[in-house]
Amino acid sequence: MAEKSEILVVGGGVAGLALATRLGKTLGKQGDARITLIDKSFSHVWKPMLHCFAAGTVQNENNRISFMSQASQHYFDFWPGEVVAVDRLNRKAVLGPFRSADGSVVLDGRTVDYDALVLAIGSCANDFGTPGVAEHCLFIDNLIEANGFNEKFRMELLRAFGANAELDIAIVGGGATGTQLAAELHKALDLVRLYSFEKNPPKLKITLLEAGPRILPAFPEQVSEAAQRELERIKVDVRTSAMVSGADEGGFTLKDGSYVPATLRVWAAGVKAPAVTAQFGGLSLNRSGQVIVQPNLCSVDDERIFAVGDCSFIRDEPLPPTAQVARQQAHHLAKHVPALIRNGTAVPSCVFRNKGAIVALGDYNGWGTLPGGTVFGGGLLNGLSARLGHMMLYRQHQVELYGLSRGLMSCLADWLDTLVRPSVRLD
């Protein structure tokens, strides 16, 4: 490779930002390589919190990490933009025009050279081509969509209050995102009661639709059953084996012919890579558009291209699209890419170590599972241990990116903020 290699990281999610930060502190700081992060946003948020931003129970302004600030302090470069194609022959990434909110072009399309390219562009919900979903449903795959949903949620809640009517919300997908969103929306309404609406709060009806036989299929059955009971306790209508066959402006049609009316329709089912992966120089993809990689996270077609997190698919041993997987893969590349750049040493296989999983249903309950299948939470303290564990995962993420001192100060700032700001988004 060149004397000063160009390492391009595309996507500033859990994996991308962690990788750029770590490589910046090694290769970038020592001048062995130029690390460049590209993302179509200007700031990073922890994706497992998007349902909280959508419900308004967490202020996203306090939970963003500026890419420019992070880059300036950790020896890497940041450019806003979206990679729309990859020229593998000439090792160039093609960026589309960068536009402002009003659609005007701020930066023309351009190309960026690379010696090593790491794709960390995440994933989005998969509508499986279901008629009407793209046109009539809301998604919460990123911060813009989460904020957009929150705006609509608050306005429709106000409309329901003014008309003394019921607000119907239907969520498709009984995985962690859909299940937690259902609980978080009820939590938001509980918090809103503290500030307004006096004794006549708006009426909220939430229906959770899951095509499979149970919600939270990635968790043990006892967690699925307990979570469903908890959701039903707070009046969420949980429907399993409910496959959606179509959507329109009034609700969802199910495969059995029944109809679920809903003013707000959220699609949180399925996982697929962004469609742009089809433009990445003919890289081999699976049916969900994920880049097929070898166990060392290198593309099966190109030894200079790696893919991590939700947009990657390990051919011999597929892994779930979780933040835990993305984080471990980023750490693996951060550890071994310096030897690749300096000495040409091949990156070894990445071994995933399952550390368990946690699901938190607002302030109502929560559960965690350890690698051996042991379940904790959901006890007399309403799953306090699981909910604290969920919060600690986020704090760990902050400390990893900020460093210990700034990470702890961020925790303190968040706590102080709760003393002066409303506990739910009101405007």
GIQUIPE-V942432 format. One record per residue. N is the residue number from 0. RES is the residue in one small letter. SS is DSSP state (@ for helix, = for strand, . for the rest). NEAR is the number of other C-alpha atoms within 10 Angstrom. Layout:
N/RES/SS/NEAR, N/RES/SS/NEAR
This chain:
0/m/./12, 1/a/./9, 2/e/./10, 3/k/./15, 4/s/=/20, 5/e/=/20, 6/i/=/25, 7/l/=/25, 8/v/=/26, 9/v/=/26, 10/g/./24, 11/g/./26, 12/g/./23, 13/v/@/27, 14/a/@/29, 15/g/@/28, 16/l/@/26, 17/a/@/22, 18/l/@/28, 19/a/@/31, 20/t/@/23, 21/r/@/21, 22/l/@/27, 23/g/@/26, 24/k/@/17, 25/t/@/18, 26/l/@/24, 27/g/@/24, 28/k/./15, 29/q/./11, 30/g/./14, 31/d/./18, 32/a/=/23, 33/r/=/20, 34/i/=/27, 35/t/=/22, 36/l/=/25, 37/i/=/25, 38/d/=/23, 39/k/./17, 40/s/./17, 41/f/./17, 42/s/=/18, 43/h/=/21, 44/v/./20, 45/w/./18, 46/k/@/19, 47/p/@/16, 48/m/@/21, 49/l/@/23, 50/h/@/29, 51/c/@/25, 52/f/@/29, 53/a/@/30, 54/a/@/27, 55/g/./28, 56/t/./24, 57/v/./19, 58/q/./20, 59/n/@/19, 60/e/@/9, 61/n/@/12, 62/n/./18, 63/r/./15, 64/i/=/18, 65/s/=/13, 66/f/@/22, 67/m/@/16, 68/s/@/12, 69/q/@/20, 70/a/@/20, 71/s/@/12, 72/q/@/12, 73/h/./19, 74/y/./22, 75/f/./25, 76/d/=/19, 77/f/=/21, 78/w/=/16, 79/p/=/18, 80/g/./24, 81/e/./21, 82/v/=/26, 83/v/=/17, 84/a/=/19, 85/v/=/22, 86/d/=/15, 87/r/./17, 88/l/./7, 89/n/./10, 90/r/./18, 91/k/=/18, 92/a/=/23, 93/v/=/20, 94/l/=/21, 95/g/./17, 96/p/./17, 97/f/=/17, 98/r/=/15, 99/s/./10, 100/a/./6, 101/d/./6, 102/g/./8, 103/s/./10, 104/v/=/12, 105/v/=/10, 106/l/=/14, 107/d/./11, 108/g/./15, 109/r/=/14, 110/t/=/15, 111/v/=/15, 112/d/=/16, 113/y/./22, 114/d/./18, 115/a/=/20, 116/l/=/25, 117/v/=/26, 118/l/=/25, 119/a/./27, 120/i/./28, 121/g/./30, 122/s/./22, 123/c/=/20, 124/a/./17, 125/n/./17, 126/d/./19, 127/f/./12, 128/g/./10, 129/t/./12, 130/p/=/15, 131/g/./15, 132/v/@/23, 133/a/@/14, 134/e/@/10, 135/h/@/18, 136/c/./21, 137/l/=/19, 138/f/./21, 139/i/./25, 140/d/./18, 141/n/./22, 142/l/@/22, 143/i/@/15, 144/e/@/16, 145/a/@/22, 146/n/@/19, 147/g/@/16, 148/f/@/23, 149/n/@/24, 150/e/@/18, 151/k/@/14, 152/f/@/20, 153/r/@/18, 154/m/@/13, 155/e/@/18, 156/l/@/21, 157/l/@/16, 158/r/@/15, 159/a/@/18, 160/f/@/18, 161/g/@/11, 162/a/./10, 163/n/./13, 164/a/./13, 165/e/=/16, 166/l/=/20, 167/d/=/20, 168/i/=/22, 169/a/=/25, 170/i/=/27, 171/v/=/26, 172/g/./26, 173/g/./29, 174/g/./21, 175/a/@/21, 176/t/@/24, 177/g/@/25, 178/t/@/28, 179/q/@/23, 180/l/@/27, 181/a/@/27, 182/a/@/26, 183/e/@/24, 184/l/@/23, 185/h/@/23, 186/k/@/21, 187/a/@/22, 188/l/@/20, 189/d/@/13, 190/l/@/17, 191/v/@/20, 192/r/./14, 193/l/./12, 194/y/./12, 195/s/./11, 196/f/./13, 197/e/./9, 198/k/./7, 199/n/./10, 200/p/./17, 201/p/./22, 202/k/=/14, 203/l/=/18, 204/k/=/16, 205/i/=/22, 206/t/=/20, 207/l/=/24, 208/l/=/28, 209/e/./26, 210/a/./18, 211/g/./15, 212/p/./12, 213/r/./18, 214/i/./27, 215/l/./24, 216/p/./15, 217/a/./13, 218/f/./20, 219/p/./14, 220/e/@/13, 221/q/@/10, 222/v/@/23, 223/s/@/19, 224/e/@/13, 225/a/@/15, 226/a/@/24, 227/q/@/22, 228/r/@/14, 229/e/@/18, 230/l/@/22, 231/e/@/12, 232/r/@/11, 233/i/./14, 234/k/./15, 235/v/=/22, 236/d/=/17, 237/v/=/21, 238/r/=/19, 239/t/./17, 240/s/./15, 241/a/./20, 242/m/./18, 243/v/=/24, 244/s/=/16, 245/g/=/17, 246/a/=/22, 247/d/=/17, 248/e/./15, 249/g/./14, 250/g/=/20, 251/f/=/27, 252/t/=/19, 253/l/=/18, 254/k/./14, 255/d/./11, 256/g/./9, 257/s/./11, 258/y/=/15, 259/v/=/17, 260/p/=/18, 261/a/./20, 262/t/./15, 263/l/=/21, 264/r/=/26, 265/v/=/22, 266/w/=/23, 267/a/./27, 268/a/./23, 269/g/./16, 270/v/./20, 271/k/=/22, 272/a/./24, 273/p/./18, 274/a/@/13, 275/v/@/13, 276/t/@/22, 277/a/@/18, 278/q/@/14, 279/f/./19, 280/g/./16, 281/g/./13, 282/l/./21, 283/s/./17, 284/l/=/20, 285/n/./15, 286/r/./8, 287/s/./18, 288/g/./21, 289/q/./27, 290/v/=/31, 291/i/=/24, 292/v/=/26, 293/q/./21, 294/p/./19, 295/n/./20, 296/l/./28, 297/c/=/26, 298/s/=/25, 299/v/./18, 300/d/./15, 301/d/./14, 302/e/./15, 303/r/./15, 304/i/=/22, 305/f/=/23, 306/a/=/31, 307/v/./31, 308/g/@/29, 309/d/@/26, 310/c/@/25, 311/s/=/32, 312/f/=/27, 313/i/=/21, 314/r/./16, 315/d/./10, 316/e/./9, 317/p/./12, 318/l/./15, 319/p/./13, 320/p/./18, 321/t/./15, 322/a/@/19, 323/q/@/19, 324/v/@/20, 325/a/@/27, 326/r/@/20, 327/q/@/21, 328/q/@/24, 329/a/@/26, 330/h/@/16, 331/h/@/21, 332/l/@/25, 333/a/@/21, 334/k/@/16, 335/h/@/16, 336/v/@/20, 337/p/@/19, 338/a/@/14, 339/l/@/15, 340/i/@/22, 341/r/@/15, 342/n/@/10, 343/g/./11, 344/t/./12, 345/a/./14, 346/v/./19, 347/p/./14, 348/s/./13, 349/c/./16, 350/v/./11, 351/f/./14, 352/r/./10, 353/n/./12, 354/k/./11, 355/g/./15, 356/a/=/19, 357/i/=/21, 358/v/=/25, 359/a/=/27, 360/l/=/24, 361/g/./19, 362/d/./14, 363/y/./20, 364/n/=/24, 365/g/=/29, 366/w/=/27, 367/g/=/24, 368/t/=/19, 369/l/./13, 370/p/./11, 371/g/./9, 372/g/./12, 373/t/./10, 374/v/=/19, 375/f/=/17, 376/g/=/23, 377/g/./22, 378/g/./13, 379/l/./8, 380/l/./12, 381/n/./16, 382/g/./22, 383/l/@/20, 384/s/@/19, 385/a/@/26, 386/r/@/23, 387/l/@/14, 388/g/@/20, 389/h/@/20, 390/m/@/14, 391/m/@/12, 392/l/@/14, 393/y/@/15, 394/r/@/16, 395/q/@/15, 396/h/@/16, 397/q/@/21, 398/v/@/17, 399/e/@/15, 400/l/@/20, 401/y/@/19, 402/g/./12, 403/l/@/13, 404/s/@/9, 405/r/@/14, 406/g/@/18, 407/l/@/16, 408/m/@/13, 409/s/@/18, 410/c/@/14, 411/l/@/11, 412/a/@/12, 413/d/@/14, 414/w/@/11, 415/l/@/11, 416/d/@/14, 417/t/@/12, 418/l/@/9, 419/v/@/8, 420/r/./10, 421/p/./16, 422/s/./18, 423/v/./22, 424/r/./20, 425/l/./14, 426/d/./8
